[in-house]
Amino acid sequence: MTFSTYREKSDHAYAKDATHKFEVHVQGKPLAGLTINLPEGVKIDRGIEVKNQSGQKIPTTISINEQKATVAFSQPINPETKLSILMRGINTPMYEPGSGETRKKFHLV
C-alpha cells in the first residue's frame, strides 16, 4: 500500500488520498467479480483499477456504495491469473494507531 499519514495529535493518525493495492491470485474457477467491504468512514474518492500480471488494465464495472465496493469483470478472469487491485484516493478518518480499524476486509463473489 502507498499512503501518506498525517498526525494531528501524537496518538492519532489518518491517511489522505492514499492508494491501497492488493493482489488476487485466481484459482479453481473463473472469477466474475469481487466485493470489498470497507470500514466505516473510509472512502474511495478516485476509483478502482484492476490490472493483470502483465500490467494490462482489465475492463471492469465499478460500483461504490456506502461501505462496499463491487468490481464486476467484463469477462470472467481465468484461473491462474494474478490481478492487482488499486484503490485510489482512499481517505480514512482519524484512528488510534494499532486499533486495526482501517484494515480492509474483502471476499470474492
C-alpha positions, 0 to 999 in steps of 0.5 A: 500500500502507498499512503501518506499519514498525517498526525494531528495529535501524537496518538492519532493518525489518518491517511489522505488520498492514499492508494491501497493495492492488493493482489488476487491470485485466481484459482479453481474457477473463473472469477466474475467479480469481487466485493470489498467491504470497507470500514466505516468512514473510509472512502474511495474518492478516485476509483478502482483499477484492476490490472493483470500480471502483465500490467494490462488494465482489465475492463471492469464495472465499478460500483461504490456504495456506502461501505462496499465496493463491487468490481464486476469483470467484463469477462470472467478472469481465468484461473491462474491469473494474478490481478492487482487491485488499486484503490485510489484516493482512499481517505480514512478518518482519524484512528488510534494507531494499532486499533486495526480499524482501517484494515480492509476486509474483502471476499470474492463473489 
